[in-house]
Amino acid sequence: MNDSDIKDWDIAKKEIADIGNWKGMFEWVEEPHVSPDGEKIAAVVKTGDMEFGVCENGTPWESVFDKVWYLRFSPDGRLTALVSDAGEWTVAVDGQTWESRFEFVWNTKFSRDGSGIAVAAQNGRQYFAAVNDSPWEQTFSDMSNLTLSPDGKSSAASVQTVAFGESDIFKFQEGCYSAALDGKAWDMNFVNVWEMSFSPDHQHLAAEVRLNLYDYTVAVDGIPWEQKFSSVWKPEFSPQDGSVTAPARIGGGWTLVRNGTPLWNSRFVQLWHHRYSPDGKKIAAVVSPHFGRWTVAIDGTAWTHNFGDLVTDLVFSPDGNRIACVGKDDGKWTVSVDGQPWTGGFDMIWRPVFSPDGRRVAAKAEKNGRYTVVIDGQPLKEEFRAVWDPVFSPDGEKILICGIEGSGEKYFRQVMRLADI
């Protein structure tokens, strides 16, 4: 759900539910989850002896199950859970279960707009994916790295295509794994297949693969690059021209390659998690310019400021002109925007969020066991027992804060004018 999909942007503080009352209704209440628009809060609850359900805004689902786990709201606001019904697992969406039943399911994935819901599933020691209640026709003896296309119409995963025993090392080295697209495996096998990405038009698939014990490369639609490397990381497609880029290790250092050829002249101790700007004109990545130090590089040029522990959650602004990330140094977390870290450290901080015009940055943070929202480096005065990621209004003048107040267990949805903070 985008900020433009949120209907209520009136300046107001609205109580949605009192979580404290739920504890008197059920034997126990698990961690709550909040919908993207903040209008709903839900949690897995124990309704009776070996019976579990879901409570949403104080009202339990009519159905109860043997077990409920991995409760998540989809981007379009639907509430999903993995449930065991009479010993069989399936997916429940807003309380209604899929018709398909499985021995086990896990790893729920959503399309960008929430219309596609995928899970990894198992039946009879065979593994496969199911998308919107439609399981793959072909199954495999092993599967990992489930990936759903942005439009939710295609799914892919790393799969085992050739059977081999635990001690059959020579068979393993011949290549027993491939990538499966909508259940159909590529014709070529590899020693290993790891993370993968769909092209922007959802018509192509690229994956990081291992050719033998020593050589790695990227395969696109089942065809590996001619160039070999001592290691690679997850590939990405360019939004501009459909070319494929990936971090690769060359001659003891890491750089970014495009279609197998080095794109950046710079070399780093490590380079991964590269991202394209929305228009595809810039590429940023998490890099280690020196051993034990981490920062961000844009088009091969690293920020001056770096961190000693880690850098993660790299984010472009909507217009592609700014970049923010989470950094950790000496055990303290902060956000760095365009290479400038916010002053003061936190015990934990989450993925930063840009306003639509890119001028403002906000993030959920924890300090001394309390939670708050930090905007442009300044924490709100309000503290919470729990708080969720903030959302900026489409005009960038307001912000949505969803949290459980520090003095009680009431969940509030509050829209605030940034000029008043």
ZAMARGU-4260 file (C-alpha; in steps of 0.2 Angstrom, whole numbers, plus 5000, padded with zeros to 4 digits):
<rodrens>
0) 5000/5000/5000 | 5007/5017/4995 | 5005/5033/5004 | 4993/5038/4990 | 4982/5023/4995
5) 4979/5029/5013 | 4962/5038/5013 | 4963/5046/5031 | 4975/5060/5032 | 4965/5071/5044
10) 4975/5079/5058 | 4969/5068/5072 | 4973/5055/5085 | 4962/5040/5084 | 4961/5025/5096
15) 4959/5009/5086 | 4960/4996/5100 | 4965/4992/5118 | 4976/4978/5117 | 4975/4976/5136
20) 4957/4970/5134 | 4962/4956/5123 | 4972/4948/5137 | 4955/4945/5146 | 4948/4937/5131
25) 4961/4925/5127 | 4973/4913/5135 | 4988/4923/5127 | 4991/4936/5114 | 5006/4936/5103
30) 5015/4950/5095 | 5004/4962/5086 | 5005/4968/5068 | 4998/4984/5060 | 4991/4986/5043
35) 5000/4998/5031 | 4987/5012/5033 | 4987/5010/5052 | 4968/5006/5053 | 4970/4988/5059
40) 4980/4979/5072 | 4980/4960/5074 | 4988/4947/5083 | 4988/4928/5085 | 4978/4922/5100
45) 4976/4906/5109 | 4957/4904/5110 | 4956/4887/5120 | 4964/4870/5123 | 4975/4868/5107
50) 4965/4881/5098 | 4972/4896/5090 | 4965/4911/5080 | 4968/4929/5075 | 4961/4944/5084
55) 4959/4960/5073 | 4954/4976/5080 | 4947/4967/5095 | 4936/4955/5085 | 4942/4937/5083
60) 4941/4927/5066 | 4927/4915/5066 | 4938/4901/5061 | 4950/4893/5074 | 4965/4882/5070
65) 4977/4869/5077 | 4991/4882/5075 | 4993/4900/5068 | 5010/4908/5064 | 5018/4921/5053
70) 5004/4933/5053 | 5007/4947/5040 | 4997/4961/5032 | 4999/4961/5013 | 5004/4978/5005
75) 4985/4980/5000 | 4980/4978/5018 | 4974/4960/5018 | 4978/4950/5034 | 4987/4933/5030
80) 4993/4919/5041 | 5000/4902/5039 | 4988/4890/5048 | 4986/4871/5052 | 4969/4865/5050
85) 4965/4847/5055 | 4984/4843/5054 | 4986/4851/5036 | 4994/4867/5033 | 4987/4881/5021
90) 4986/4900/5020 | 4972/4910/5028 | 4968/4927/5020 | 4956/4938/5031 | 4950/4922/5039
95) 4947/4912/5023 | 4958/4898/5020 | 4965/4892/5003 | 4958/4876/4996 | 4975/4869/4994
100) 4982/4859/5008 | 5000/4855/5012 | 5011/4845/5024 | 5019/4862/5028 | 5021/4880/5022
105) 5032/4894/5025 | 5041/4910/5019 | 5026/4920/5013 | 5030/4933/4999 | 5019/4947/4992
110) 5019/4956/4976 | 5022/4975/4976 | 5004/4979/4976 | 4999/4964/4987 | 4988/4955/4974
115) 5000/4941/4973 | 5003/4930/4988 | 5016/4915/4987 | 5022/4902/4999 | 5035/4888/4999
120) 5026/4872/5002 | 5030/4853/5005 | 5020/4837/5002 | 5027/4820/5002 | 5045/4825/5004
125) 5043/4836/4989 | 5045/4855/4988 | 5036/4868/4977 | 5029/4885/4977 | 5010/4890/4978
130) 5004/4907/4972 | 4987/4913/4975 | 4981/4895/4980 | 4989/4888/4964 | 5003/4876/4967
135) 5017/4872/4955 | 5013/4856/4945 | 5031/4850/4946 | 5039/4847/4963 | 5057/4845/4968
140) 5067/4836/4982 | 5074/4852/4988 | 5070/4871/4986 | 5076/4888/4993 | 5076/4906/4989
145) 5058/4908/4984 | 5056/4924/4974 | 5040/4932/4968 | 5040/4944/4953 | 5035/4962/4957
150) 5018/4960/4948 | 5015/4943/4957 | 5011/4933/4942 | 5027/4923/4942 | 5037/4914/4955
155) 5055/4906/4955 | 5066/4897/4967 | 5082/4887/4968 | 5078/4869/4966 | 5087/4852/4966
160) 5085/4843/4949 | 5096/4828/4951 | 5096/4816/4966 | 5112/4812/4975 | 5117/4804/4992
165) 5125/4813/5006 | 5142/4805/5002 | 5141/4807/4983 | 5152/4821/4981 | 5157/4818/4963
170) 5139/4818/4958 | 5136/4834/4968 | 5151/4842/4958 | 5143/4838/4942 | 5129/4850/4946
175) 5112/4845/4954 | 5104/4862/4956 | 5095/4874/4944 | 5082/4888/4945 | 5064/4884/4942
180) 5052/4898/4935 | 5034/4894/4938 | 5039/4876/4942 | 5049/4873/4926 | 5067/4871/4929
185) 5081/4878/4918 | 5089/4866/4906 | 5106/4868/4913 | 5111/4862/4930 | 5124/4870/4942
190) 5134/4866/4958 | 5123/4879/4967 | 5110/4892/4964 | 5107/4906/4976 | 5098/4922/4976
195) 5088/4928/4960 | 5079/4943/4953 | 5066/4946/4940 | 5067/4959/4926 | 5056/4975/4927
200) 5045/4968/4914 | 5044/4951/4923 | 5049/4941/4908 | 5067/4937/4913 | 5076/4929/4928
205) 5094/4931/4933 | 5102/4921/4947 | 5119/4919/4956 | 5126/4902/4952 | 5141/4891/4956
210) 5149/4882/4940 | 5161/4871/4950 | 5170/4871/4966 | 5180/4887/4962 | 5170/4897/4949
215) 5155/4908/4950 | 5145/4918/4938 | 5127/4924/4934 | 5115/4915/4924 | 5101/4924/4914
220) 5086/4913/4909 | 5097/4898/4912 | 5112/4904/4901 | 5128/4908/4911 | 5139/4923/4908
225) 5155/4918/4899 | 5165/4927/4912 | 5169/4917/4928 | 5173/4925/4945 | 5179/4919/4962
230) 5162/4924/4970 | 5147/4934/4965 | 5132/4941/4974 | 5113/4943/4970 | 5111/4951/4952
235) 5099/4965/4948 | 5091/4970/4931 | 5093/4988/4925 | 5076/4998/4925 | 5083/5007/4910
240) 5090/4995/4897 | 5087/4977/4905 | 5105/4974/4907 | 5111/4963/4922 | 5123/4969/4936
245) 5130/4960/4950 | 5144/4962/4963 | 5159/4951/4958 | 5176/4947/4966 | 5190/4950/4954
250) 5208/4948/4958 | 5206/4949/4977 | 5194/4964/4976 | 5175/4967/4974 | 5167/4978/4960
255) 5151/4979/4951 | 5150/4970/4934 | 5137/4972/4920 | 5133/4958/4908 | 5150/4950/4914
260) 5161/4965/4911 | 5167/4977/4925 | 5156/4992/4926 | 5165/5001/4941 | 5183/5005/4941
265) 5184/5005/4960 | 5188/4989/4970 | 5182/4986/4988 | 5186/4973/5001 | 5167/4969/5000
270) 5153/4975/4989 | 5135/4969/4990 | 5116/4973/4991 | 5117/4985/4976 | 5101/4995/4972
275) 5096/5005/4957 | 5088/5022/4959 | 5069/5022/4953 | 5074/5030/4936 | 5089/5017/4934
280) 5102/5031/4932 | 5111/5028/4948 | 5117/5012/4957 | 5122/5012/4975 | 5129/4997/4985
285) 5135/4993/5003 | 5154/4992/5002 | 5169/4990/5013 | 5182/5002/5008 | 5194/4996/5021
290) 5194/4980/5031 | 5182/4981/5045 | 5174/4997/5039 | 5157/4999/5030 | 5149/5013/5020
295) 5139/5016/5004 | 5146/5019/4986 | 5136/5028/4973 | 5142/5024/4955 | 5158/5017/4962
300) 5162/5032/4973 | 5161/5028/4992 | 5155/5040/5005 | 5169/5047/5016 | 5160/5043/5033
305) 5160/5024/5037 | 5155/5012/5051 | 5164/4999/5060 | 5150/4986/5063 | 5139/4986/5048
310) 5128/4996/5035 | 5111/4989/5030 | 5094/4995/5023 | 5100/5005/5009 | 5086/5016/5002
315) 5084/5029/4987 | 5073/5044/4989 | 5058/5043/4976 | 5067/5055/4965 | 5083/5046/4966
320) 5093/5061/4971 | 5096/5056/4989 | 5101/5040/4998 | 5099/5034/5016 | 5105/5019/5026
325) 5106/5011/5043 | 5123/5011/5051 | 5130/5003/5067 | 5146/5009/5075 | 5153/5003/5093
330) 5136/4995/5096 | 5125/5010/5092 | 5113/5012/5078 | 5109/5027/5067 | 5104/5033/5050
335) 5116/5041/5038 | 5108/5052/5024 | 5119/5057/5009 | 5134/5051/5019 | 5130/5062/5035
340) 5125/5052/5050 | 5112/5058/5062 | 5120/5063/5079 | 5116/5053/5094 | 5115/5034/5094
345) 5101/5022/5097 | 5100/5004/5103 | 5091/5000/5087 | 5085/5009/5072 | 5075/5002/5057
350) 5074/5005/5038 | 5073/5024/5034 | 5058/5031/5025 | 5059/5046/5013 | 5045/5059/5010
355) 5038/5059/4992 | 5048/5074/4988 | 5064/5067/4996 | 5067/5082/5008 | 5062/5073/5024
360) 5068/5056/5032 | 5060/5047/5046 | 5064/5030/5055 | 5057/5020/5069 | 5070/5019/5084
365) 5073/5011/5101 | 5082/5018/5115 | 5082/5012/5133 | 5068/5000/5130 | 5057/5013/5123
370) 5052/5016/5105 | 5049/5032/5096 | 5050/5040/5078 | 5065/5050/5073 | 5063/5063/5059
375) 5078/5071/5051 | 5088/5066/5066 | 5076/5073/5080 | 5066/5060/5090 | 5048/5064/5094
380) 5044/5069/5111 | 5032/5054/5112 | 5038/5037/5117 | 5029/5021/5114 | 5028/5003/5121
385) 5028/4998/5102 | 5028/5009/5086 | 5028/5005/5068 | 5036/5012/5053 | 5031/5030/5049
390) 5022/5035/5033 | 5023/5052/5025 | 5008/5059/5016 | 5008/5061/4997 | 5011/5080/4999
395) 5025/5077/5011 | 5017/5089/5024 | 5010/5076/5036 | 5016/5060/5044 | 5007/5045/5050
400) 5013/5038/5067 | 5006/5021/5073 | 5010/5015/5091 | 5005/5008/5108 | 5006/5022/5121
405) 5020/5020/5134 | 5008/5022/5148 | 4996/5008/5143 | 4991/4996/5130 | 4980/5007/5119
410) 4984/5007/5100 | 4983/5024/5092 | 4984/5030/5074 | 4989/5048/5073 | 4992/5060/5059
415) 5003/5074/5063 | 5008/5090/5053 | 5027/5090/5051 | 5027/5109/5054 | 5020/5107/5071
420) 5033/5094/5077
</rodrens>
